[in-house]
Amino acid sequence: MGLVSWMDERVRRLGIWDLKLAQGGAMFLALIIAKLFPQIMTVNVWWFVLAAALCAIRPVCVVFAPSRSL
């Protein structure tokens, strides 16, 4: 099994909530990158790190959970 087919099989497990949480995590990651330029934002970067980590927990658990046989 190649990497692409393995990732495809894993991503198919994700539901709408998982996809939206991953999207939120990506958004917060973009805010972290934007925070590297101080003139863009003035919010403490650790709030973005915390929000990105919270949004990433469930999708990561679903992707790496063992397969269930039906």
mmJSON file of the N, C-alpha and C atoms, coordinates in Angstrom:
{"data_MODEL":{"atom_site":{
"group_PDB":["ATOM","ATOM","ATOM","ATOM","ATOM","ATOM","ATOM","ATOM","ATOM","ATOM","ATOM","ATOM","ATOM","ATOM","ATOM","ATOM","ATOM","ATOM","ATOM","ATOM","ATOM","ATOM","ATOM","ATOM","ATOM","ATOM","ATOM","ATOM","ATOM","ATOM","ATOM","ATOM","ATOM","ATOM","ATOM","ATOM","ATOM","ATOM","ATOM","ATOM","ATOM","ATOM","ATOM","ATOM","ATOM","ATOM","ATOM","ATOM","ATOM","ATOM","ATOM","ATOM","ATOM","ATOM","ATOM","ATOM","ATOM","ATOM","ATOM","ATOM","ATOM","ATOM","ATOM","ATOM","ATOM","ATOM","ATOM","ATOM","ATOM","ATOM","ATOM","ATOM","ATOM","ATOM","ATOM","ATOM","ATOM","ATOM","ATOM","ATOM","ATOM","ATOM","ATOM","ATOM","ATOM","ATOM","ATOM","ATOM","ATOM","ATOM","ATOM","ATOM","ATOM","ATOM","ATOM","ATOM","ATOM","ATOM","ATOM","ATOM","ATOM","ATOM","ATOM","ATOM","ATOM","ATOM","ATOM","ATOM","ATOM","ATOM","ATOM","ATOM","ATOM","ATOM","ATOM","ATOM","ATOM","ATOM","ATOM","ATOM","ATOM","ATOM","ATOM","ATOM","ATOM","ATOM","ATOM","ATOM","ATOM","ATOM","ATOM","ATOM","ATOM","ATOM","ATOM","ATOM","ATOM","ATOM","ATOM","ATOM","ATOM","ATOM","ATOM","ATOM","ATOM","ATOM","ATOM","ATOM","ATOM","ATOM","ATOM","ATOM","ATOM","ATOM","ATOM","ATOM","ATOM","ATOM","ATOM","ATOM","ATOM","ATOM","ATOM","ATOM","ATOM","ATOM","ATOM","ATOM","ATOM","ATOM","ATOM","ATOM","ATOM","ATOM","ATOM","ATOM","ATOM","ATOM","ATOM","ATOM","ATOM","ATOM","ATOM","ATOM","ATOM","ATOM","ATOM","ATOM","ATOM","ATOM","ATOM","ATOM","ATOM","ATOM","ATOM","ATOM","ATOM","ATOM","ATOM","ATOM","ATOM","ATOM","ATOM","ATOM","ATOM","ATOM","ATOM","ATOM","ATOM","ATOM"],
"id":[1,2,3,4,5,6,7,8,9,10,11,12,13,14,15,16,17,18,19,20,21,22,23,24,25,26,27,28,29,30,31,32,33,34,35,36,37,38,39,40,41,42,43,44,45,46,47,48,49,50,51,52,53,54,55,56,57,58,59,60,61,62,63,64,65,66,67,68,69,70,71,72,73,74,75,76,77,78,79,80,81,82,83,84,85,86,87,88,89,90,91,92,93,94,95,96,97,98,99,100,101,102,103,104,105,106,107,108,109,110,111,112,113,114,115,116,117,118,119,120,121,122,123,124,125,126,127,128,129,130,131,132,133,134,135,136,137,138,139,140,141,142,143,144,145,146,147,148,149,150,151,152,153,154,155,156,157,158,159,160,161,162,163,164,165,166,167,168,169,170,171,172,173,174,175,176,177,178,179,180,181,182,183,184,185,186,187,188,189,190,191,192,193,194,195,196,197,198,199,200,201,202,203,204,205,206,207,208,209,210],
"type_symbol":["N","C","C","N","C","C","N","C","C","N","C","C","N","C","C","N","C","C","N","C","C","N","C","C","N","C","C","N","C","C","N","C","C","N","C","C","N","C","C","N","C","C","N","C","C","N","C","C","N","C","C","N","C","C","N","C","C","N","C","C","N","C","C","N","C","C","N","C","C","N","C","C","N","C","C","N","C","C","N","C","C","N","C","C","N","C","C","N","C","C","N","C","C","N","C","C","N","C","C","N","C","C","N","C","C","N","C","C","N","C","C","N","C","C","N","C","C","N","C","C","N","C","C","N","C","C","N","C","C","N","C","C","N","C","C","N","C","C","N","C","C","N","C","C","N","C","C","N","C","C","N","C","C","N","C","C","N","C","C","N","C","C","N","C","C","N","C","C","N","C","C","N","C","C","N","C","C","N","C","C","N","C","C","N","C","C","N","C","C","N","C","C","N","C","C","N","C","C","N","C","C","N","C","C","N","C","C","N","C","C"],
"label_atom_id":["N","CA","C","N","CA","C","N","CA","C","N","CA","C","N","CA","C","N","CA","C","N","CA","C","N","CA","C","N","CA","C","N","CA","C","N","CA","C","N","CA","C","N","CA","C","N","CA","C","N","CA","C","N","CA","C","N","CA","C","N","CA","C","N","CA","C","N","CA","C","N","CA","C","N","CA","C","N","CA","C","N","CA","C","N","CA","C","N","CA","C","N","CA","C","N","CA","C","N","CA","C","N","CA","C","N","CA","C","N","CA","C","N","CA","C","N","CA","C","N","CA","C","N","CA","C","N","CA","C","N","CA","C","N","CA","C","N","CA","C","N","CA","C","N","CA","C","N","CA","C","N","CA","C","N","CA","C","N","CA","C","N","CA","C","N","CA","C","N","CA","C","N","CA","C","N","CA","C","N","CA","C","N","CA","C","N","CA","C","N","CA","C","N","CA","C","N","CA","C","N","CA","C","N","CA","C","N","CA","C","N","CA","C","N","CA","C","N","CA","C","N","CA","C","N","CA","C","N","CA","C","N","CA","C","N","CA","C","N","CA","C","N","CA","C"],
"label_alt_id":[null,null,null,null,null,null,null,null,null,null,null,null,null,null,null,null,null,null,null,null,null,null,null,null,null,null,null,null,null,null,null,null,null,null,null,null,null,null,null,null,null,null,null,null,null,null,null,null,null,null,null,null,null,null,null,null,null,null,null,null,null,null,null,null,null,null,null,null,null,null,null,null,null,null,null,null,null,null,null,null,null,null,null,null,null,null,null,null,null,null,null,null,null,null,null,null,null,null,null,null,null,null,null,null,null,null,null,null,null,null,null,null,null,null,null,null,null,null,null,null,null,null,null,null,null,null,null,null,null,null,null,null,null,null,null,null,null,null,null,null,null,null,null,null,null,null,null,null,null,null,null,null,null,null,null,null,null,null,null,null,null,null,null,null,null,null,null,null,null,null,null,null,null,null,null,null,null,null,null,null,null,null,null,null,null,null,null,null,null,null,null,null,null,null,null,null,null,null,null,null,null,null,null,null,null,null,null,null,null,null],
"label_comp_id":["MET","MET","MET","GLY","GLY","GLY","LEU","LEU","LEU","VAL","VAL","VAL","SER","SER","SER","TRP","TRP","TRP","MET","MET","MET","ASP","ASP","ASP","GLU","GLU","GLU","ARG","ARG","ARG","VAL","VAL","VAL","ARG","ARG","ARG","ARG","ARG","ARG","LEU","LEU","LEU","GLY","GLY","GLY","ILE","ILE","ILE","TRP","TRP","TRP","ASP","ASP","ASP","LEU","LEU","LEU","LYS","LYS","LYS","LEU","LEU","LEU","ALA","ALA","ALA","GLN","GLN","GLN","GLY","GLY","GLY","GLY","GLY","GLY","ALA","ALA","ALA","MET","MET","MET","PHE","PHE","PHE","LEU","LEU","LEU","ALA","ALA","ALA","LEU","LEU","LEU","ILE","ILE","ILE","ILE","ILE","ILE","ALA","ALA","ALA","LYS","LYS","LYS","LEU","LEU","LEU","PHE","PHE","PHE","PRO","PRO","PRO","GLN","GLN","GLN","ILE","ILE","ILE","MET","MET","MET","THR","THR","THR","VAL","VAL","VAL","ASN","ASN","ASN","VAL","VAL","VAL","TRP","TRP","TRP","TRP","TRP","TRP","PHE","PHE","PHE","VAL","VAL","VAL","LEU","LEU","LEU","ALA","ALA","ALA","ALA","ALA","ALA","ALA","ALA","ALA","LEU","LEU","LEU","CYS","CYS","CYS","ALA","ALA","ALA","ILE","ILE","ILE","ARG","ARG","ARG","PRO","PRO","PRO","VAL","VAL","VAL","CYS","CYS","CYS","VAL","VAL","VAL","VAL","VAL","VAL","PHE","PHE","PHE","ALA","ALA","ALA","PRO","PRO","PRO","SER","SER","SER","ARG","ARG","ARG","SER","SER","SER","LEU","LEU","LEU"],
"label_asym_id":["A","A","A","A","A","A","A","A","A","A","A","A","A","A","A","A","A","A","A","A","A","A","A","A","A","A","A","A","A","A","A","A","A","A","A","A","A","A","A","A","A","A","A","A","A","A","A","A","A","A","A","A","A","A","A","A","A","A","A","A","A","A","A","A","A","A","A","A","A","A","A","A","A","A","A","A","A","A","A","A","A","A","A","A","A","A","A","A","A","A","A","A","A","A","A","A","A","A","A","A","A","A","A","A","A","A","A","A","A","A","A","A","A","A","A","A","A","A","A","A","A","A","A","A","A","A","A","A","A","A","A","A","A","A","A","A","A","A","A","A","A","A","A","A","A","A","A","A","A","A","A","A","A","A","A","A","A","A","A","A","A","A","A","A","A","A","A","A","A","A","A","A","A","A","A","A","A","A","A","A","A","A","A","A","A","A","A","A","A","A","A","A","A","A","A","A","A","A","A","A","A","A","A","A","A","A","A","A","A","A"],
"label_entity_id":["1","1","1","1","1","1","1","1","1","1","1","1","1","1","1","1","1","1","1","1","1","1","1","1","1","1","1","1","1","1","1","1","1","1","1","1","1","1","1","1","1","1","1","1","1","1","1","1","1","1","1","1","1","1","1","1","1","1","1","1","1","1","1","1","1","1","1","1","1","1","1","1","1","1","1","1","1","1","1","1","1","1","1","1","1","1","1","1","1","1","1","1","1","1","1","1","1","1","1","1","1","1","1","1","1","1","1","1","1","1","1","1","1","1","1","1","1","1","1","1","1","1","1","1","1","1","1","1","1","1","1","1","1","1","1","1","1","1","1","1","1","1","1","1","1","1","1","1","1","1","1","1","1","1","1","1","1","1","1","1","1","1","1","1","1","1","1","1","1","1","1","1","1","1","1","1","1","1","1","1","1","1","1","1","1","1","1","1","1","1","1","1","1","1","1","1","1","1","1","1","1","1","1","1","1","1","1","1","1","1"],
"label_seq_id":[1,1,1,2,2,2,3,3,3,4,4,4,5,5,5,6,6,6,7,7,7,8,8,8,9,9,9,10,10,10,11,11,11,12,12,12,13,13,13,14,14,14,15,15,15,16,16,16,17,17,17,18,18,18,19,19,19,20,20,20,21,21,21,22,22,22,23,23,23,24,24,24,25,25,25,26,26,26,27,27,27,28,28,28,29,29,29,30,30,30,31,31,31,32,32,32,33,33,33,34,34,34,35,35,35,36,36,36,37,37,37,38,38,38,39,39,39,40,40,40,41,41,41,42,42,42,43,43,43,44,44,44,45,45,45,46,46,46,47,47,47,48,48,48,49,49,49,50,50,50,51,51,51,52,52,52,53,53,53,54,54,54,55,55,55,56,56,56,57,57,57,58,58,58,59,59,59,60,60,60,61,61,61,62,62,62,63,63,63,64,64,64,65,65,65,66,66,66,67,67,67,68,68,68,69,69,69,70,70,70],
"pdbx_PDB_ins_code":[null,null,null,null,null,null,null,null,null,null,null,null,null,null,null,null,null,null,null,null,null,null,null,null,null,null,null,null,null,null,null,null,null,null,null,null,null,null,null,null,null,null,null,null,null,null,null,null,null,null,null,null,null,null,null,null,null,null,null,null,null,null,null,null,null,null,null,null,null,null,null,null,null,null,null,null,null,null,null,null,null,null,null,null,null,null,null,null,null,null,null,null,null,null,null,null,null,null,null,null,null,null,null,null,null,null,null,null,null,null,null,null,null,null,null,null,null,null,null,null,null,null,null,null,null,null,null,null,null,null,null,null,null,null,null,null,null,null,null,null,null,null,null,null,null,null,null,null,null,null,null,null,null,null,null,null,null,null,null,null,null,null,null,null,null,null,null,null,null,null,null,null,null,null,null,null,null,null,null,null,null,null,null,null,null,null,null,null,null,null,null,null,null,null,null,null,null,null,null,null,null,null,null,null,null,null,null,null,null,null],
"Cartn_x":[0.861,0.0,0.9,0.661,1.437,0.943,1.743,1.404,0.103,-0.079,-1.283,-2.536,-2.488,-3.668,-3.931,-2.873,-3.053,-3.721,-3.228,-3.818,-5.264,-5.553,-6.905,-7.844,-7.395,-8.215,-8.461,-7.462,-7.608,-8.519,-8.396,-9.196,-10.667,-10.959,-12.358,-13.095,-12.371,-12.992,-13.544,-13.051,-13.418,-14.852,-15.577,-16.922,-16.886,-18.051,-18.127,-17.532,-17.785,-17.225,-15.703,-15.169,-13.723,-13.093,-13.734,-13.206,-13.252,-14.328,-14.441,-13.469,-13.242,-12.249,-10.839,-10.549,-9.261,-9.119,-10.212,-10.204,-9.95,-10.583,-10.341,-8.901,-8.345,-6.944,-6.021,-6.33,-5.528,-5.659,-6.848,-7.046,-6.203,-6.207,-5.413,-3.911,-3.515,-2.117,-1.738,-2.636,-2.389,-2.277,-3.072,-2.97,-1.645,-1.146,0.154,1.242,1.167,2.15,2.031,0.785,0.581,1.099,1.059,1.527,3.039,3.747,5.183,5.536,4.554,4.739,3.972,4.659,3.982,3.071,3.331,2.483,1.103,0.94,-0.348,-1.328,-0.858,-1.772,-1.146,-1.993,-1.489,-1.934,-2.637,-3.111,-1.954,-1.909,-0.879,-0.942,0.205,0.272,-0.137,0.005,-0.312,-1.801,-2.654,-4.09,-4.35,-3.619,-3.768,-3.217,-2.105,-1.525,-2.51,-3.103,-4.084,-5.304,-5.82,-6.993,-6.68,-5.507,-5.124,-4.997,-4.408,-4.256,-5.616,-6.516,-7.849,-8.621,-8.507,-9.208,-8.611,-7.343,-6.672,-6.841,-7.267,-7.304,-8.188,-9.443,-10.361,-9.976,-9.691,-9.306,-8.062,-7.093,-5.889,-6.231,-7.084,-7.487,-8.253,-9.124,-9.896,-8.987,-8.051,-7.172,-6.271,-5.769,-4.817,-5.431,-6.756,-7.421,-7.397,-7.349,-7.389,-8.705,-8.645,-9.836,-10.84,-12.107,-13.179,-13.717,-13.881,-14.465,-15.969,-16.699,-18.162,-18.696],
"Cartn_y":[-1.182,0.0,1.236,2.116,3.341,4.392,5.423,6.501,7.194,7.444,8.157,7.321,6.036,5.201,5.023,4.963,4.861,6.122,7.31,8.567,8.687,8.242,8.292,7.435,6.247,5.36,5.975,6.621,7.236,8.455,9.277,10.498,10.172,9.054,8.65,8.375,8.135,7.91,9.2,10.319,11.585,11.969,12.407,12.922,14.43,15.038,16.482,17.265,16.81,17.509,17.436,16.266,16.101,17.013,17.093,17.946,19.419,19.821,21.224,21.557,20.612,20.848,20.927,20.082,20.161,21.5,21.957,23.247,24.366,24.273,25.259,25.234,24.027,23.912,24.543,24.347,24.966,26.485,26.974,28.41,28.992,28.312,28.798,28.68,27.662,27.561,28.747,29.145,30.326,31.58,31.664,32.803,32.794,31.601,31.499,32.038,31.643,32.13,33.641,34.143,35.584,36.312,35.638,36.245,36.475,35.76,35.961,37.366,38.037,39.418,40.315,40.913,41.628,42.766,43.383,44.49,44.025,42.718,42.206,42.013,41.421,41.072,41.418,41.644,41.968,40.969,39.917,38.901,37.965,37.484,36.555,35.274,34.845,33.702,32.401,32.271,31.017,30.706,31.72,31.458,30.73,31.102,30.437,29.016,28.835,27.489,26.581,27.064,26.283,25.949,26.922,26.689,25.692,25.789,24.847,23.433,23.297,21.975,21.377,22.177,21.682,21.235,21.982,21.612,20.37,20.091,18.974,17.649,17.646,16.416,15.348,15.64,14.617,14.113,14.997,14.47,13.571,13.929,13.1,11.744,11.739,10.473,9.588,10.175,9.395,8.82,9.602,9.15,8.007,8.075,7.081,5.986,5.969,4.905,3.609,2.476,1.198,1.053,0.334,0.126,-0.757,-0.469,-1.296,-2.205,-3.466,-4.412,-4.439,-4.297,-4.332,-5.622],
"Cartn_z":[0.0,0.0,0.0,-0.945,-1.039,-0.055,0.106,1.035,0.644,-0.645,-1.096,-0.839,-1.151,-0.914,0.582,1.39,2.844,3.391,2.962,3.416,2.934,1.698,1.169,2.016,2.382,3.214,4.591,5.147,6.469,6.433,5.412,5.315,5.089,4.452,4.229,5.54,6.618,7.927,8.548,8.11,8.731,8.386,9.405,9.21,9.016,8.906,8.669,9.834,11.067,12.228,12.234,11.881,11.836,10.785,9.631,8.568,8.958,9.59,9.995,11.123,12.047,13.09,12.505,11.514,10.842,10.111,9.517,8.848,9.856,11.018,12.072,12.546,12.681,13.076,12.05,10.769,9.708,9.749,10.063,10.166,11.294,12.444,13.56,13.282,12.522,12.12,11.238,10.358,9.525,10.402,11.453,12.366,13.118,13.46,14.121,13.19,11.924,10.958,10.789,10.757,10.644,11.875,13.007,14.253,14.238,13.382,13.282,12.782,12.178,11.737,12.709,13.684,14.786,14.352,13.229,12.813,12.355,12.085,11.606,12.755,13.852,14.935,16.286,17.28,18.608,19.678,19.293,20.235,20.572,21.821,22.265,21.432,20.907,20.004,20.682,21.979,22.66,22.642,22.496,22.341,21.028,19.987,18.696,18.74,19.432,19.575,20.297,21.373,22.126,21.267,20.541,19.696,18.583,17.966,16.912,17.467,18.643,19.256,19.602,20.143,20.493,19.251,18.168,16.937,16.285,16.532,15.875,16.61,17.86,18.66,18.025,17.784,17.275,15.882,14.905,13.592,13.639,14.448,14.564,15.174,16.188,16.806,15.821,15.005,14.04,12.957,12.464,11.393,11.87,13.089,13.56,14.417,14.561,15.319,14.512,15.185,14.451,13.678,12.567,11.738,12.468,12.262,12.835,11.764,12.066,11.118,11.301,10.207,10.29,9.76],
"occupancy":[1.0,1.0,1.0,1.0,1.0,1.0,1.0,1.0,1.0,1.0,1.0,1.0,1.0,1.0,1.0,1.0,1.0,1.0,1.0,1.0,1.0,1.0,1.0,1.0,1.0,1.0,1.0,1.0,1.0,1.0,1.0,1.0,1.0,1.0,1.0,1.0,1.0,1.0,1.0,1.0,1.0,1.0,1.0,1.0,1.0,1.0,1.0,1.0,1.0,1.0,1.0,1.0,1.0,1.0,1.0,1.0,1.0,1.0,1.0,1.0,1.0,1.0,1.0,1.0,1.0,1.0,1.0,1.0,1.0,1.0,1.0,1.0,1.0,1.0,1.0,1.0,1.0,1.0,1.0,1.0,1.0,1.0,1.0,1.0,1.0,1.0,1.0,1.0,1.0,1.0,1.0,1.0,1.0,1.0,1.0,1.0,1.0,1.0,1.0,1.0,1.0,1.0,1.0,1.0,1.0,1.0,1.0,1.0,1.0,1.0,1.0,1.0,1.0,1.0,1.0,1.0,1.0,1.0,1.0,1.0,1.0,1.0,1.0,1.0,1.0,1.0,1.0,1.0,1.0,1.0,1.0,1.0,1.0,1.0,1.0,1.0,1.0,1.0,1.0,1.0,1.0,1.0,1.0,1.0,1.0,1.0,1.0,1.0,1.0,1.0,1.0,1.0,1.0,1.0,1.0,1.0,1.0,1.0,1.0,1.0,1.0,1.0,1.0,1.0,1.0,1.0,1.0,1.0,1.0,1.0,1.0,1.0,1.0,1.0,1.0,1.0,1.0,1.0,1.0,1.0,1.0,1.0,1.0,1.0,1.0,1.0,1.0,1.0,1.0,1.0,1.0,1.0,1.0,1.0,1.0,1.0,1.0,1.0,1.0,1.0,1.0,1.0,1.0,1.0,1.0,1.0,1.0,1.0,1.0,1.0],
"B_iso_or_equiv":[0.0,0.0,0.0,0.0,0.0,0.0,0.0,0.0,0.0,0.0,0.0,0.0,0.0,0.0,0.0,0.0,0.0,0.0,0.0,0.0,0.0,0.0,0.0,0.0,0.0,0.0,0.0,0.0,0.0,0.0,0.0,0.0,0.0,0.0,0.0,0.0,0.0,0.0,0.0,0.0,0.0,0.0,0.0,0.0,0.0,0.0,0.0,0.0,0.0,0.0,0.0,0.0,0.0,0.0,0.0,0.0,0.0,0.0,0.0,0.0,0.0,0.0,0.0,0.0,0.0,0.0,0.0,0.0,0.0,0.0,0.0,0.0,0.0,0.0,0.0,0.0,0.0,0.0,0.0,0.0,0.0,0.0,0.0,0.0,0.0,0.0,0.0,0.0,0.0,0.0,0.0,0.0,0.0,0.0,0.0,0.0,0.0,0.0,0.0,0.0,0.0,0.0,0.0,0.0,0.0,0.0,0.0,0.0,0.0,0.0,0.0,0.0,0.0,0.0,0.0,0.0,0.0,0.0,0.0,0.0,0.0,0.0,0.0,0.0,0.0,0.0,0.0,0.0,0.0,0.0,0.0,0.0,0.0,0.0,0.0,0.0,0.0,0.0,0.0,0.0,0.0,0.0,0.0,0.0,0.0,0.0,0.0,0.0,0.0,0.0,0.0,0.0,0.0,0.0,0.0,0.0,0.0,0.0,0.0,0.0,0.0,0.0,0.0,0.0,0.0,0.0,0.0,0.0,0.0,0.0,0.0,0.0,0.0,0.0,0.0,0.0,0.0,0.0,0.0,0.0,0.0,0.0,0.0,0.0,0.0,0.0,0.0,0.0,0.0,0.0,0.0,0.0,0.0,0.0,0.0,0.0,0.0,0.0,0.0,0.0,0.0,0.0,0.0,0.0,0.0,0.0,0.0,0.0,0.0,0.0],
"pdbx_formal_charge":[null,null,null,null,null,null,null,null,null,null,null,null,null,null,null,null,null,null,null,null,null,null,null,null,null,null,null,null,null,null,null,null,null,null,null,null,null,null,null,null,null,null,null,null,null,null,null,null,null,null,null,null,null,null,null,null,null,null,null,null,null,null,null,null,null,null,null,null,null,null,null,null,null,null,null,null,null,null,null,null,null,null,null,null,null,null,null,null,null,null,null,null,null,null,null,null,null,null,null,null,null,null,null,null,null,null,null,null,null,null,null,null,null,null,null,null,null,null,null,null,null,null,null,null,null,null,null,null,null,null,null,null,null,null,null,null,null,null,null,null,null,null,null,null,null,null,null,null,null,null,null,null,null,null,null,null,null,null,null,null,null,null,null,null,null,null,null,null,null,null,null,null,null,null,null,null,null,null,null,null,null,null,null,null,null,null,null,null,null,null,null,null,null,null,null,null,null,null,null,null,null,null,null,null,null,null,null,null,null,null],
"auth_seq_id":[1,1,1,2,2,2,3,3,3,4,4,4,5,5,5,6,6,6,7,7,7,8,8,8,9,9,9,10,10,10,11,11,11,12,12,12,13,13,13,14,14,14,15,15,15,16,16,16,17,17,17,18,18,18,19,19,19,20,20,20,21,21,21,22,22,22,23,23,23,24,24,24,25,25,25,26,26,26,27,27,27,28,28,28,29,29,29,30,30,30,31,31,31,32,32,32,33,33,33,34,34,34,35,35,35,36,36,36,37,37,37,38,38,38,39,39,39,40,40,40,41,41,41,42,42,42,43,43,43,44,44,44,45,45,45,46,46,46,47,47,47,48,48,48,49,49,49,50,50,50,51,51,51,52,52,52,53,53,53,54,54,54,55,55,55,56,56,56,57,57,57,58,58,58,59,59,59,60,60,60,61,61,61,62,62,62,63,63,63,64,64,64,65,65,65,66,66,66,67,67,67,68,68,68,69,69,69,70,70,70],
"auth_comp_id":["MET","MET","MET","GLY","GLY","GLY","LEU","LEU","LEU","VAL","VAL","VAL","SER","SER","SER","TRP","TRP","TRP","MET","MET","MET","ASP","ASP","ASP","GLU","GLU","GLU","ARG","ARG","ARG","VAL","VAL","VAL","ARG","ARG","ARG","ARG","ARG","ARG","LEU","LEU","LEU","GLY","GLY","GLY","ILE","ILE","ILE","TRP","TRP","TRP","ASP","ASP","ASP","LEU","LEU","LEU","LYS","LYS","LYS","LEU","LEU","LEU","ALA","ALA","ALA","GLN","GLN","GLN","GLY","GLY","GLY","GLY","GLY","GLY","ALA","ALA","ALA","MET","MET","MET","PHE","PHE","PHE","LEU","LEU","LEU","ALA","ALA","ALA","LEU","LEU","LEU","ILE","ILE","ILE","ILE","ILE","ILE","ALA","ALA","ALA","LYS","LYS","LYS","LEU","LEU","LEU","PHE","PHE","PHE","PRO","PRO","PRO","GLN","GLN","GLN","ILE","ILE","ILE","MET","MET","MET","THR","THR","THR","VAL","VAL","VAL","ASN","ASN","ASN","VAL","VAL","VAL","TRP","TRP","TRP","TRP","TRP","TRP","PHE","PHE","PHE","VAL","VAL","VAL","LEU","LEU","LEU","ALA","ALA","ALA","ALA","ALA","ALA","ALA","ALA","ALA","LEU","LEU","LEU","CYS","CYS","CYS","ALA","ALA","ALA","ILE","ILE","ILE","ARG","ARG","ARG","PRO","PRO","PRO","VAL","VAL","VAL","CYS","CYS","CYS","VAL","VAL","VAL","VAL","VAL","VAL","PHE","PHE","PHE","ALA","ALA","ALA","PRO","PRO","PRO","SER","SER","SER","ARG","ARG","ARG","SER","SER","SER","LEU","LEU","LEU"],
"auth_asym_id":["A","A","A","A","A","A","A","A","A","A","A","A","A","A","A","A","A","A","A","A","A","A","A","A","A","A","A","A","A","A","A","A","A","A","A","A","A","A","A","A","A","A","A","A","A","A","A","A","A","A","A","A","A","A","A","A","A","A","A","A","A","A","A","A","A","A","A","A","A","A","A","A","A","A","A","A","A","A","A","A","A","A","A","A","A","A","A","A","A","A","A","A","A","A","A","A","A","A","A","A","A","A","A","A","A","A","A","A","A","A","A","A","A","A","A","A","A","A","A","A","A","A","A","A","A","A","A","A","A","A","A","A","A","A","A","A","A","A","A","A","A","A","A","A","A","A","A","A","A","A","A","A","A","A","A","A","A","A","A","A","A","A","A","A","A","A","A","A","A","A","A","A","A","A","A","A","A","A","A","A","A","A","A","A","A","A","A","A","A","A","A","A","A","A","A","A","A","A","A","A","A","A","A","A","A","A","A","A","A","A"],
"auth_atom_id":["N","CA","C","N","CA","C","N","CA","C","N","CA","C","N","CA","C","N","CA","C","N","CA","C","N","CA","C","N","CA","C","N","CA","C","N","CA","C","N","CA","C","N","CA","C","N","CA","C","N","CA","C","N","CA","C","N","CA","C","N","CA","C","N","CA","C","N","CA","C","N","CA","C","N","CA","C","N","CA","C","N","CA","C","N","CA","C","N","CA","C","N","CA","C","N","CA","C","N","CA","C","N","CA","C","N","CA","C","N","CA","C","N","CA","C","N","CA","C","N","CA","C","N","CA","C","N","CA","C","N","CA","C","N","CA","C","N","CA","C","N","CA","C","N","CA","C","N","CA","C","N","CA","C","N","CA","C","N","CA","C","N","CA","C","N","CA","C","N","CA","C","N","CA","C","N","CA","C","N","CA","C","N","CA","C","N","CA","C","N","CA","C","N","CA","C","N","CA","C","N","CA","C","N","CA","C","N","CA","C","N","CA","C","N","CA","C","N","CA","C","N","CA","C","N","CA","C","N","CA","C","N","CA","C","N","CA","C","N","CA","C","N","CA","C"],
"pdbx_PDB_model_num":[1,1,1,1,1,1,1,1,1,1,1,1,1,1,1,1,1,1,1,1,1,1,1,1,1,1,1,1,1,1,1,1,1,1,1,1,1,1,1,1,1,1,1,1,1,1,1,1,1,1,1,1,1,1,1,1,1,1,1,1,1,1,1,1,1,1,1,1,1,1,1,1,1,1,1,1,1,1,1,1,1,1,1,1,1,1,1,1,1,1,1,1,1,1,1,1,1,1,1,1,1,1,1,1,1,1,1,1,1,1,1,1,1,1,1,1,1,1,1,1,1,1,1,1,1,1,1,1,1,1,1,1,1,1,1,1,1,1,1,1,1,1,1,1,1,1,1,1,1,1,1,1,1,1,1,1,1,1,1,1,1,1,1,1,1,1,1,1,1,1,1,1,1,1,1,1,1,1,1,1,1,1,1,1,1,1,1,1,1,1,1,1,1,1,1,1,1,1,1,1,1,1,1,1,1,1,1,1,1,1]
}}}
